[in-house]
């Protein structure tokens, strides 16, 4: 359904771009096949001095697809990918796609207590993981009933990238912590298969039968209650941002991008894994963020495009080597997940001639639904609605559209919207609405509060949903609370956000201890336990012990009251810190 011609952002739409896309009626696998035929020997993904060429990526993906099908993975079955950024992530994803199955990307920071959910909820048949994470998978799987356990576990190590000698380009000066990760050789769990052995099996997959409207990606995102929910994306819902992102940012086969945003994350997935197979661009892969290494990789590979989160830019410019950084090859710098501080954006423009084009999106929108055109970007702004996307600001209660400048909930309707939450029909129905006077047009409720200016640019002001944004990582308090309740000393817990000068926000736990633990368990004990049982970005960095938690008449914990008290203390300077 075309967007109305009177939408204000269309008056400022870049003249170089179409307003809507002619999205191919094909699958993600077709993109890789075409790239491998067009540029068979061109580097596709490059990692620490080792190139994986398009021909090789396709060959390995087909071999692994055959192996997956031999393990009983059929059309529509779910396969979890659980690893750091590496070329094998890309191969594994396209192998699952070639096998007509569904990719479930999982944050490699998850612990065994968390990972079990990604086996049971999507009914996962197989997991492909990094060697350092295989034990996490084994522990999670061992705790499940026999009927829910995995059929197969495929393990890859850094020798599959770097060779048996694990050679790393010495000129890159890879930091010690990353060196330790790359050189580690954990034992293979019983029953697991090595990556090299699966390739050597030489199993050919059956015909590729997937269709554009088939489910292909199931990334998880958390809501305000309960455990993370899977967002159902088809080939068709992913293609708009794959195609549109390349047009928007001038990406082509000559482009070189820096793949440092985690590939499991929807932004890293679209820009580091899926879009390159459409454009033919080369991706320089960083397993983990390191500011010194990032600067050297940009200079060495003449990186032209970099999608990141603002905290990476802040960290890079704070490096002792900042004055000598060679960023002259960069032509397009974009990102989101957190607001870019104005002072940092101005320094980028002043010292390097670079405009940071912020964007906005959610897992439900397959990454961006809004973006700033680089030729007319506004600071600390979400940007314009993308190709074929109609976005509005509405009253959260009445859903009546609000005039420019007024704050309300951002709702969006576009071709990149997910089809719904996996196994959560009620949540899906609640997520979509029809606005008054616009029958037949379904808008997605983002849960974010914002405003639109007279030119149709959108700005974020607050969050309607209960969420903490720590350096671009979304932390959902209810999930952290559920994990904290497993601590034997915790009687009650409420998680809120606290300001942090570097991360923007950080996680704070307000805890009521069990009677026998009072005086015996301290803040450091809770924090240490949390780091053992949940991803580091979710783990509380602040803990406050209280006698009781405030509750409503129905017995619900009044988290909003605690959050407001925290903000009041920060505003008064009592332990408060400025937002980055």
Secondary structure by P-SEA (a helix, b strand, c coil): cccccccccccccccccccccccccccaaaaaaaaaaacccccccccccccccaaaaaaaaaaaaaaaaaacccccbbbbbbccccaaaaaaaaaaaaacbbbbbbcccccccccccccccccccbbbbcccaaaaaaaaaaaccccccccbbbbbcccccccccccccccccccaaaaaaaacccccccccccaaaaaaccccccccccccccccbbbbbbcccccbbbbbbccccaaaaaaaaaaaacccccbbbbcccccccaaaaaaccccccccbbbbbccccccaaaaaaaaaaacccbbbbcaaaaaaaaacccccccccccccccccccccccaaaaaaaaaccccccccccccccccccccccccccccccccccccccbbbbbcccccccccccccccccccccccccccccccaaaaaaacccccccccbbbbbcccccccccccbbbbccccccccccccbbbbaaaaaaaaaacccccbbbbbbbbbccccbbbbbbccccccccccccaaaaaaaaaacccccccccbbbbbcccccccccccaaaaaaaaaaaaaaacccccccc
